[in-house]
Amino acid sequence: MRRALELARQSEGHTRPNPPVGAVVVRGGRLLGEGRHTRAGCPHAEVEALDVCRGRACGATLYVTLEPCCTTGRTPPCTERILAEGVRRVVAGCRDPNGCHCGKGFERLTAHGVEVVWGVCEEEARELIAPFAKHIATGYPYVTLKLAMTLDGRIADRRGVSQWITGEAARAEVQALRRRADAVLVGAGTVCADDPSLLCRLPGAGRLTRVVVDASGRVPAAARVLADPAAEQTVLATVPAAAAARGAAWSAHGARVWTFAPDREGRVPLRRLLRRLGGEGHLHVVCEGGGALAGALHDAGLVDAYELYYAPAVLGDARAVSGVAGRGCLLPRLERLRVVEVRRVGEDVLVRARRG
């Protein structure tokens, strides 16, 4: 199962709107085949693994990270292929959270004499499909807030300079996070200050969507996210007044301009933006700041996971840029997060926390 999970993780960020899944076929202690779901419309992990077996899977055990599907979509049901191959036992990480499938794949297999065991490495299997599970249940993508900060919670100095607070090891992990995501989300201030590309530089990275939130029309048309060869992967989320003034320039190289009626504070309504991203099949959105955008997402309860990289440094300046600059709350209403990991990353420290 751990090998199946390893295979599935290679597909994170590539399979939307499907979940990443890995599968391994074993008989008598020998590996017969393994596979993973590479992208929507391609064979599922079980089929990939069984294809490698070349008809030798009769009596074998299939390990798969997610309950096999039992309905016909863009591909045939995996349960039927499993039955046709004569697999004796199926070991799954977790149930399919899709209400149309949940438990039905197991029932189909059991009814035809296949031994089914599920819940092996369940926590890891459920974590792997957390973005898919949220999308299926709500229509919204899973949102991870990533920030690189000083120990006193600052992401830039008083002049807006942020490169580089954390070290190379932390920045490498951010590339890996982008590789697992479907979209990266930033505010106009981040683009204006740093002119980032926001693309994933790792080999085999998927088609990452870049989303820039700009209600005031500050982002220059020459910004890399709007003018580089990947401009078609950029969405500029704005309001009607800014779109009327800047939309044509923003979209000159192929970027899409999404216009939303502003909220009561004149800002882009983030819930509607995320809903639209979810509607396009994006499962996992990583927000990389700045502070105002991070604060607005946090205030609205739209962040599912926090990945906070802390450098061993203190700016000690009240005018420096805060990592989470929202409305905030008083202590009695403070929401406690659940810390899932704390570890060293080079000279920095990563704290991963989740809501609920």
C-alpha positions, 0 to 999 in steps of 0.5 A: 500500500505504501508503494501504491501511495507513492505512485499516486503522489506522482500524479498529484496536480495532473488528474483533475477533476479526478483524484490521484490513485495508485495500484500494485498487484502482488501474488505469492510475494512477487510484484506483478504490476503497478500503475497510477492514474495519470490524467482524466480520460486515461486508464485508472490506476487499477487498469494500468497495473493489471495491463502490466500483469499481461493476464497473470493476475488470476488469484493475485492481490490488488492494492489500491489507494482508493475504492475501485469505481463501479460505474462507466464514465470516460473509462469503463468501471474498474470493478469489471476489469478486476473481476475479469482478471480473476483477482482474488483479493482487493486491499484499499486505502479508503472508500470513494467519497463520491456518494454515487460510488461510496461502498458500491465498488466494494459491494460489487466485488464482494458479491462476486467472491472477491475478498475486500479489505479496506482502511489500510494506511487510511489516514495517508490515503484520505489525505491524498484525496482531500482536495477531491473529497472537498470538491465532490462535497462542496464544489469548491477547491481545497485551499492551502495557504503557504507563507514564508515568514520571520518568527514575528510573522512578517513576509516582507520588510517595510519597503515590501522586499521579501526575497529571500526570507527563507532559504533554498530548502524551503523554496524547493519544497514550495516548488514541490507544493506547486507541483501537487496543486492545480492553481496558485493564487496571489494578490496584486501586491505580490505581482507588483512587488516581485514579478514572479512567474508562479510556475513550477520548475520541477520536471513533469509539472502539470499545467498549473493555473496562475490566478491573480486577484486585482480589484484596483487595476494595479497589475502592469500588462508587462508582468511575467504572468501576463506576458510570458509564454505561459500567459494562457495559464493565467487568470486575472480576477477583477471587478468591472471598473478595473476590467474596463480600464485594463482588461484588453491589455491584461488579455493581450497575450492570452490571459483570461480576465474574470470579472466579478461584482465587487463585495461590500468593500470593493474587493473581488469576492473570493468565495465566488472566485473559488467556486468558479475555479472549482467549476472548472475542475480545479481541486487544489489551490495554493495561495502564496500571499500577500498578506491582505489576500491571506487575511481575507481568505482566513477571515472568510474561513476559506483556508483548509490547510496552512503551510507556514515556513518560519525563518530564524529571524525577527524583523521587529518592525511594526511597519513590516508586512504582516503575513495574515493581514485580515480583520482578525478576531478577539481572543474568545473567538479564536479558532484553534487549528490542528497541527499535523507536522512540525519539522526543520527544512534547512535552516527554517521550520515548517509548521503544517496545520489544518482546520477541524 
